[in-house]
Amino acid sequence: MGKHSNNNDGAAGGNMVARILVGVVAALAIVAGVVVSVGANPLAHEAASSSASSASSTAASSEAVSSQRSSSLTKSAANGMREGGHRIPEADEQHTATNDTDAKVLEALEAPVSATQRKDIIHKAQQTALEYDATPQLMKYCVAGRGNVGSLGGFENTLFRVLNNPKGWPRAGVYFEQAKAPECDFTIYLSASADMTSFSPACSKTYSCRVGDDVIVNKDRWDHGIAAWLAAGGTLSQYRSMVINHEVGHRLGHMDNETTCAGNGKSAPLMQEQSMHLDGCTPNAWPLDNELWTDLSY
């Protein structure tokens, strides 16, 4: 029995080895089939490669478009452009445009006044007084200079136009004509800053002033205005109008800061010392409605 049993064990071992070899061969066949399949289907490989290439190309194309767009927008921004081609003026260009416009206003104010123009201006001032239920009252003024102020021609013409502007003191019933001494109710001076204190120690070399029947405009302020006032949105032509109306307002009975700023963004009262402080108000060259009164005895 022992011998028979040994033969059976050998057969079983041989069968086991055979089965293992068959398994290995089968596994190798599967691997070989996969390799052959891939190699035998070049179209599939090409499609996969093409798909990858297409994706890469699309990404590259998208990147190129994005780069071109970014470059275009950068160039547009550099040239002050919005998308759509509308140009955005630079701040210095806007400032230049404002200065160019105001230069024309200054030129118009300083231009010679013909006899016909003078008559028309006076007539409109008188009509304005009547429209505000006031009896037109004439005030005569002389014009003089002190110190090195140059020609007074442009100054004189500006004074006449501003004082008789329908937005100004004619609304309070007063109109103005230039005269010669001794027929003047008051004298308007254009004074060099160094000579301002010659009118009174109370006058400043920095600002304009009024002393009795003398209304004194500081030449530095006439030429340059006040930086803070201009930065707040005013122009030099408006500043000149404000100074004329403010200082003559003293001769009409008004006092500094009798009315002050009513709130941020509102027009500053004419008699507020706007050259020194705006207090949140906007620059204003003309009397407000509550400033339309006079006391000519002052």
C-alpha positions as CSV (number, residue, x, y, z in Angstrom):
1,M,0.0,0.0,0.0
2,G,2.8,2.3,0.7
3,K,4.2,2.0,-2.8
4,H,0.8,2.6,-4.4
5,S,0.3,5.6,-2.3
6,N,3.6,7.1,-3.3
7,N,2.6,6.8,-7.0
8,N,-0.6,8.6,-6.5
9,D,1.2,11.5,-4.8
10,G,3.6,11.8,-7.7
11,A,0.7,12.0,-10.2
12,A,-1.1,14.6,-8.1
13,G,2.1,16.7,-8.0
14,G,2.5,16.4,-11.7
15,N,-1.0,17.5,-12.2
16,M,-0.4,20.6,-9.9
17,V,2.7,21.6,-11.9
18,A,0.7,21.3,-15.2
19,R,-2.0,23.5,-13.9
20,I,0.4,26.2,-12.8
21,L,2.1,26.2,-16.2
22,V,-1.2,26.5,-17.9
23,G,-2.1,29.5,-15.7
24,V,1.2,31.2,-16.5
25,V,0.8,30.6,-20.2
26,A,-2.7,32.0,-20.0
27,A,-1.5,35.1,-18.2
28,L,1.3,35.7,-20.7
29,A,-1.3,35.3,-23.6
30,I,-3.5,38.0,-22.0
31,V,-0.6,40.4,-21.7
32,A,0.5,39.6,-25.3
33,G,-3.0,40.1,-26.5
34,V,-3.2,43.6,-24.9
35,V,0.1,44.6,-26.5
36,V,-0.9,43.2,-29.9
37,S,-4.3,44.9,-29.6
38,V,-2.7,48.3,-29.0
39,G,-0.1,47.8,-31.7
40,A,-2.7,46.4,-34.2
41,N,-5.0,49.5,-33.7
42,P,-2.9,52.4,-34.7
43,L,-6.0,54.5,-35.4
44,A,-7.0,54.4,-31.8
45,H,-3.5,55.4,-30.8
46,E,-3.5,58.2,-33.4
47,A,-7.0,59.4,-32.2
48,A,-5.8,59.5,-28.6
49,S,-2.7,61.4,-29.7
50,S,-4.7,63.7,-31.9
51,S,-7.1,64.4,-29.0
52,A,-4.2,65.3,-26.7
53,S,-2.7,67.4,-29.4
54,S,-6.0,69.2,-30.1
55,A,-6.4,70.0,-26.4
56,S,-2.9,71.3,-26.2
57,S,-3.5,73.4,-29.3
58,T,-6.8,74.8,-28.0
59,A,-5.2,75.7,-24.7
60,A,-2.3,77.4,-26.6
61,S,-4.8,79.3,-28.8
62,S,-6.9,80.4,-25.8
63,E,-3.7,81.6,-24.1
64,A,-2.7,83.5,-27.3
65,V,-6.2,85.2,-27.5
66,S,-6.1,86.0,-23.8
67,S,-2.6,87.4,-24.2
68,Q,-3.6,89.5,-27.3
69,R,-6.7,90.8,-25.4
70,S,-4.6,91.6,-22.3
71,S,-2.1,93.4,-24.5
72,S,-4.9,95.3,-26.3
73,L,-6.5,96.4,-23.1
74,T,-3.1,97.4,-21.7
75,K,-2.5,99.6,-24.8
76,S,-6.0,101.0,-24.5
77,A,-5.5,101.9,-20.9
78,A,-2.1,103.4,-21.7
79,N,-3.8,105.6,-24.3
80,G,-6.6,106.6,-22.0
81,M,-9.2,104.5,-23.8
82,R,-12.3,102.6,-22.6
83,E,-13.4,99.4,-24.4
84,G,-15.5,100.8,-27.2
85,G,-12.9,103.4,-28.3
86,H,-14.1,106.3,-26.1
87,R,-11.1,108.4,-25.0
88,I,-10.8,109.3,-21.3
89,P,-9.1,112.7,-21.0
90,E,-6.2,112.7,-18.6
91,A,-6.5,114.9,-15.5
92,D,-3.9,117.4,-16.8
93,E,-5.7,117.6,-20.2
94,Q,-9.0,118.4,-18.4
95,H,-7.1,121.0,-16.4
96,T,-5.7,122.5,-19.6
97,A,-9.1,122.5,-21.2
98,T,-10.6,124.3,-18.2
99,N,-7.7,126.9,-18.3
100,D,-8.2,127.4,-22.1
101,T,-11.9,128.0,-21.6
102,D,-11.4,130.4,-18.7
103,A,-8.7,132.3,-20.6
104,K,-11.4,133.1,-23.1
105,V,-13.8,134.2,-20.3
106,L,-11.0,136.4,-18.9
107,E,-10.4,137.9,-22.3
108,A,-14.0,138.7,-22.8
109,L,-14.3,140.4,-19.5
110,E,-11.2,142.5,-20.2
111,A,-12.2,143.5,-23.7
112,P,-13.0,147.1,-24.5
113,V,-16.6,148.2,-23.8
114,S,-18.1,150.2,-26.7
115,A,-20.6,153.0,-26.0
116,T,-23.4,150.8,-27.3
117,Q,-22.4,147.9,-25.1
118,R,-22.1,150.2,-22.1
119,K,-25.6,151.4,-22.6
120,D,-27.0,147.9,-23.0
121,I,-25.2,146.7,-19.9
122,I,-26.6,149.5,-17.8
123,H,-30.1,149.0,-19.2
124,K,-30.0,145.3,-18.2
125,A,-28.8,146.1,-14.7
126,Q,-31.6,148.6,-14.2
127,Q,-34.2,146.1,-15.5
128,T,-32.8,143.5,-13.1
129,A,-33.3,145.8,-10.2
130,L,-37.0,146.4,-11.3
131,E,-37.5,142.7,-11.7
132,Y,-36.5,142.3,-8.0
133,D,-38.9,145.0,-6.9
134,A,-36.1,147.5,-6.2
135,T,-35.8,151.1,-7.3
136,P,-32.6,151.2,-9.4
137,Q,-30.0,153.3,-7.6
138,L,-26.8,154.5,-9.3
139,M,-23.4,154.3,-7.5
140,K,-20.4,155.9,-9.2
141,Y,-16.9,154.6,-8.7
142,C,-13.4,155.7,-9.7
143,V,-10.6,153.4,-10.7
144,A,-6.9,153.8,-9.6
145,G,-3.7,151.8,-9.2
146,R,-1.1,151.7,-6.5
147,G,2.4,150.3,-7.0
148,N,3.6,148.3,-10.0
149,V,0.3,147.0,-11.4
150,G,0.7,147.8,-15.1
151,S,-2.2,149.0,-17.3
152,L,-5.6,149.3,-15.8
153,G,-7.6,148.9,-19.0
154,G,-8.6,145.3,-18.6
155,F,-9.2,145.8,-14.8
156,E,-11.6,148.7,-15.6
157,N,-13.6,146.7,-18.2
158,T,-13.9,143.7,-15.9
159,L,-15.1,145.9,-13.0
160,F,-17.9,147.4,-15.2
161,R,-19.1,144.1,-16.5
162,V,-19.0,142.3,-13.2
163,L,-20.6,145.0,-11.1
164,N,-23.5,145.3,-13.5
165,N,-24.0,141.6,-14.1
166,P,-27.7,140.6,-13.6
167,K,-26.5,137.9,-11.2
168,G,-24.8,140.4,-8.9
169,W,-25.7,143.6,-6.9
170,P,-28.3,144.8,-9.5
171,R,-30.6,142.2,-7.9
172,A,-30.3,144.3,-4.7
173,G,-31.2,147.5,-6.7
174,V,-27.8,148.9,-7.4
175,Y,-26.1,149.6,-10.7
176,F,-22.7,151.1,-11.3
177,E,-20.9,153.6,-13.6
178,Q,-17.3,154.6,-13.7
179,A,-16.7,158.3,-13.1
180,K,-13.9,160.7,-12.3
181,A,-13.1,162.4,-9.0
182,P,-14.6,164.1,-7.2
183,E,-17.9,162.5,-8.5
184,C,-17.1,159.1,-7.1
185,D,-19.0,157.4,-4.3
186,F,-16.0,155.2,-3.8
187,T,-12.7,154.2,-5.5
188,I,-11.6,150.8,-6.6
189,Y,-7.9,150.2,-6.5
190,L,-5.7,147.5,-8.0
191,S,-2.8,147.5,-5.6
192,A,0.6,145.7,-5.6
193,S,0.7,143.3,-2.6
194,A,3.6,145.2,-1.1
195,D,1.5,148.4,-1.0
196,M,-1.7,146.9,0.6
197,T,-0.8,148.0,4.1
198,S,-0.4,151.6,2.9
199,F,-4.1,151.8,3.0
200,S,-4.3,150.6,6.6
201,P,-2.3,148.4,8.9
202,A,-5.4,146.2,9.1
203,C,-5.0,145.3,5.4
204,S,-3.0,142.2,4.5
205,K,-0.3,141.7,1.8
206,T,-2.0,138.4,1.1
207,Y,-5.7,139.4,0.6
208,S,-7.8,142.2,-0.7
209,C,-9.3,144.9,1.6
210,R,-11.8,147.7,2.0
211,V,-11.0,150.9,4.0
212,G,-13.8,153.5,4.1
213,D,-14.5,154.5,0.5
214,D,-11.5,152.7,-0.8
215,V,-12.0,149.1,-2.2
216,I,-8.6,147.5,-2.7
217,V,-8.0,144.5,-4.9
218,N,-4.7,142.7,-4.3
219,K,-2.7,142.3,-7.6
220,D,-1.4,138.9,-6.5
221,R,-4.9,137.6,-6.0
222,W,-6.1,139.2,-9.2
223,D,-3.4,137.4,-11.1
224,H,-3.4,134.0,-9.4
225,G,-6.5,133.7,-7.2
226,I,-6.2,131.4,-4.2
227,A,-5.0,127.8,-4.7
228,A,-7.5,126.2,-2.3
229,W,-10.4,128.1,-3.9
230,L,-9.4,127.1,-7.4
231,A,-8.8,123.5,-6.3
232,A,-12.4,123.4,-5.0
233,G,-13.7,124.0,-8.5
234,G,-13.5,127.7,-9.0
235,T,-11.8,129.4,-11.9
236,L,-9.7,132.6,-12.0
237,S,-12.5,134.5,-13.8
238,Q,-14.9,133.5,-11.1
239,Y,-12.4,134.4,-8.4
240,R,-12.0,137.9,-9.8
241,S,-15.8,138.3,-9.9
242,M,-16.1,137.1,-6.3
243,V,-13.4,139.5,-5.1
244,I,-15.0,142.5,-6.8
245,N,-18.5,141.7,-5.5
246,H,-17.3,140.8,-2.0
247,E,-15.2,144.0,-1.5
248,V,-17.8,146.3,-3.1
249,G,-20.3,144.5,-0.9
250,H,-18.5,146.0,2.1
251,R,-19.1,149.5,0.6
252,L,-22.8,148.5,0.3
253,G,-23.0,147.8,4.0
254,H,-22.1,144.1,4.3
255,M,-19.7,142.6,6.8
256,D,-17.4,139.6,6.6
257,N,-19.0,136.3,7.5
258,E,-22.4,137.8,8.3
259,T,-23.7,134.6,6.7
260,T,-21.6,131.4,6.7
261,C,-21.7,128.1,4.9
262,A,-25.2,126.5,5.2
263,G,-23.8,122.9,4.6
264,N,-21.5,120.8,2.6
265,G,-21.9,121.2,-1.2
266,K,-24.0,124.4,-0.9
267,S,-22.9,127.6,-2.5
268,A,-20.8,129.7,-0.2
269,P,-22.3,133.1,0.8
270,L,-20.6,135.9,-1.1
271,M,-19.7,137.7,2.1
272,Q,-18.1,134.7,3.7
273,E,-14.3,135.1,3.6
274,Q,-14.0,132.5,0.8
275,S,-10.3,133.2,0.2
276,M,-9.6,132.0,3.7
277,H,-12.2,129.2,4.2
278,L,-15.0,127.5,2.3
279,D,-16.1,125.3,5.2
280,G,-17.4,122.6,2.9
281,C,-19.3,125.0,0.6
282,T,-18.5,125.4,-3.1
283,P,-16.9,128.6,-4.6
284,N,-19.5,131.3,-5.4
285,A,-19.0,134.7,-7.0
286,W,-22.5,136.2,-6.6
287,P,-24.7,137.4,-3.7
288,L,-27.1,134.7,-2.5
289,D,-30.8,135.6,-2.2
290,N,-30.5,136.4,1.6
291,E,-27.7,138.8,0.8
292,L,-29.7,141.1,-1.5
293,W,-29.9,144.2,0.7
294,T,-27.8,147.4,0.9
295,D,-27.1,150.1,3.5
296,L,-25.3,152.8,1.5
297,S,-24.6,154.9,4.6
298,Y,-22.2,152.3,5.9
